[in-house]
Amino acid sequence: MSNEMRTAMVSYCNLGTGNELSGKLVLQNPLHPRLRSVFELLYPMFESIIINEHNLLSQETHREKFLQYLPQEDMRKTLRGKWPSHDSEDIKSADLWDQYKAEYKKFRTDTQFGQKRKDDLSIESLVMCYLYPRLDANVSTGINHLLKSPWCVHPKTGKICVPIDPKNPDAFRVD
């Protein structure tokens, strides 16, 4: 493919830049059918991986990031009052996530503002921010950009490209 074709492909696949800690991902309504399908696939994984396995809501930085996805300040304030203000492995993300979903459900079912609330994509944006795959646009669009094969040495940094087991990424160690 030409660079232009690669750029078009990456533009279609990418949602935005950054990661879960660098800024809020904003999705446009109506959500593209491709993204709706992706969300429906990712949502159960989100609860399994992010909430249960990684227990991310035990960390203050992630609690704050989750709160930023809520559409109203009073919702954020309510949850901040219920949630602990410190990091702890004893904090159960599942409990905090249940509170988050309950607060969001109240917002979605409130008929004061009608249909507009039902079209909110806050949960979709949150899930996609944490689990939607990111492409390195420079590597993906430039024909002259090198793709690293396992065990190759990077010419500038001298670092070795090491494969990871995608079924067990947490076992990867950077020693």
Secondary structure per residue as TSV (DSSP state, phi and psi in degrees):
chain	resnum	aa	ss	phi	psi
A	1	M	-	360.0	150.9
A	2	S	-	-76.5	167.4
A	3	N	H	-59.5	-37.7
A	4	E	H	-65.7	-41.1
A	5	M	H	-66.3	-41.1
A	6	R	H	-63.9	-41.4
A	7	T	H	-62.2	-42.2
A	8	A	H	-63.2	-41.4
A	9	M	H	-64.2	-45.5
A	10	V	H	-64.8	-40.4
A	11	S	H	-61.3	-38.1
A	12	Y	H	-68.1	-39.1
A	13	C	H	-83.3	-31.6
A	14	N	-	-79.0	141.8
A	15	L	-	-93.7	-29.5
A	16	G	-	174.5	-164.7
A	17	T	S	-114.6	167.3
A	18	G	S	89.1	-163.8
A	19	N	-	-144.2	-168.6
A	20	E	T	-63.9	-17.6
A	21	L	T	-107.1	-4.3
A	22	S	T	-98.0	-12.0
A	23	G	-	163.6	163.2
A	24	K	-	-79.5	129.2
A	25	L	-	-84.1	127.0
A	26	V	-	-113.3	120.3
A	27	L	-	-97.1	149.5
A	28	Q	-	-92.2	141.1
A	29	N	S	-100.7	135.6
A	30	P	S	-76.6	147.9
A	31	L	-	-70.0	131.1
A	32	H	-	-56.0	139.5
A	33	P	H	-53.8	-35.1
A	34	R	H	-61.8	-43.7
A	35	L	H	-71.7	-32.8
A	36	R	H	-62.2	-43.9
A	37	S	H	-63.0	-41.8
A	38	V	H	-63.3	-44.5
A	39	F	H	-59.3	-45.6
A	40	E	H	-63.0	-28.9
A	41	L	H	-77.0	-40.0
A	42	L	H	-79.1	-29.4
A	43	Y	H	-56.3	-49.1
A	44	P	H	-63.5	-33.7
A	45	M	H	-67.2	-36.7
A	46	F	I	-58.6	-49.7
A	47	E	I	-65.3	-39.1
A	48	S	I	-69.2	-50.0
A	49	I	I	-83.2	-57.5
A	50	I	I	-72.3	-45.8
A	51	I	I	-81.9	-54.3
A	52	N	I	-84.0	-53.5
A	53	E	I	-71.6	-49.9
A	54	H	S	-88.8	-14.0
A	55	N	-	49.9	45.5
A	56	L	G	-64.9	-26.2
A	57	L	G	-73.7	-0.4
A	58	S	G	-78.0	-9.0
A	59	Q	S	-108.0	130.4
A	60	E	H	-57.0	-41.2
A	61	T	H	-61.4	-39.3
A	62	H	H	-75.6	-34.7
A	63	R	H	-60.3	-44.3
A	64	E	H	-64.5	-39.5
A	65	K	H	-64.2	-42.1
A	66	F	H	-60.3	-43.5
A	67	L	H	-62.4	-33.7
A	68	Q	H	-63.7	-20.6
A	69	Y	T	-83.0	-12.2
A	70	L	S	-71.6	139.2
A	71	P	S	-75.3	-12.8
A	72	Q	-	-132.9	144.5
A	73	E	H	-64.3	-36.9
A	74	D	H	-64.6	-30.6
A	75	M	H	-67.6	-42.7
A	76	R	H	-63.0	-42.8
A	77	K	H	-63.2	-42.9
A	78	T	H	-59.0	-47.8
A	79	L	H	-70.5	-36.8
A	80	R	H	-58.3	-36.8
A	81	G	H	-68.1	-29.9
A	82	K	H	-87.2	-29.5
A	83	W	S	-87.4	150.7
A	84	P	-	-66.3	155.3
A	85	S	S	-106.4	23.9
A	86	H	S	-140.9	162.6
A	87	D	-	-83.6	141.0
A	88	S	-	-165.7	135.9
A	89	E	T	-69.9	-16.9
A	90	D	T	-74.5	-17.4
A	91	I	S	-72.8	130.2
A	92	K	-	-95.6	112.4
A	93	S	H	-57.9	-35.5
A	94	A	H	-59.9	-39.5
A	95	D	H	-66.4	-44.1
A	96	L	H	-67.4	-37.7
A	97	W	H	-64.6	-38.9
A	98	D	H	-61.9	-40.6
A	99	Q	H	-64.6	-42.2
A	100	Y	H	-59.8	-49.6
A	101	K	H	-63.4	-38.4
A	102	A	H	-64.1	-43.3
A	103	E	H	-64.1	-42.3
A	104	Y	H	-67.6	-38.3
A	105	K	H	-62.6	-39.5
A	106	K	H	-59.0	-42.8
A	107	F	H	-62.5	-45.8
A	108	R	H	-68.1	-33.0
A	109	T	H	-93.1	-7.1
A	110	D	-	-66.4	122.3
A	111	T	G	-89.3	2.6
A	112	Q	G	-57.1	-38.7
A	113	F	G	-107.9	6.3
A	114	G	T	63.9	-139.7
A	115	Q	H	-60.7	-30.7
A	116	K	H	-54.5	-39.5
A	117	R	H	-69.9	-32.2
A	118	K	H	-71.6	-19.1
A	119	D	T	-92.5	3.9
A	120	D	-	-67.2	138.6
A	121	L	-	-114.9	30.7
A	122	S	H	-62.7	-47.5
A	123	I	H	-65.9	-41.9
A	124	E	H	-60.1	-43.1
A	125	S	H	-63.4	-43.0
A	126	L	H	-61.5	-48.9
A	127	V	H	-62.3	-45.7
A	128	M	H	-64.4	-37.0
A	129	C	H	-59.8	-41.4
A	130	Y	H	-84.5	-29.1
A	131	L	H	-123.2	-14.7
A	132	Y	S	-68.4	132.3
A	133	P	-	-64.1	144.6
A	134	R	-	-108.7	137.9
A	135	L	-	-104.4	141.0
A	136	D	-	-80.1	104.8
A	137	A	H	-60.1	-38.6
A	138	N	H	-64.0	-42.7
A	139	V	H	-69.8	-37.9
A	140	S	H	-78.8	-25.1
A	141	T	H	-101.3	-27.8
A	142	G	-	-91.4	120.1
A	143	I	T	-62.3	-33.4
A	144	N	T	-82.3	-1.7
A	145	H	S	-80.0	132.7
A	146	L	-	-78.7	136.1
A	147	L	-	-99.0	131.8
A	148	K	-	-87.0	130.5
A	149	S	-	-88.9	154.3
A	150	P	T	-55.7	138.9
A	151	W	T	73.4	11.5
A	152	C	-	-80.4	152.5
A	153	V	B	-98.8	128.1
A	154	H	-	-68.9	131.0
A	155	P	T	-66.3	-29.4
A	156	K	T	-91.8	-44.0
A	157	T	T	-91.7	-22.4
A	158	G	-	77.6	4.0
A	159	K	-	-78.2	150.9
A	160	I	B	-97.3	133.2
A	161	C	-	-78.0	115.9
A	162	V	-	-115.0	128.2
A	163	P	-	-73.4	152.7
A	164	I	-	-118.8	157.2
A	165	D	-	-83.2	111.3
A	166	P	T	-64.3	-19.1
A	167	K	T	-83.5	-14.3
A	168	N	-	-143.8	61.7
A	169	P	G	-65.9	-25.4
A	170	D	G	-70.6	-16.0
A	171	A	G	-79.7	-11.8
A	172	F	-	-68.3	128.5
A	173	R	-	-119.0	138.2
A	174	V	-	-108.2	67.9
A	175	D	-	-94.2	360.0
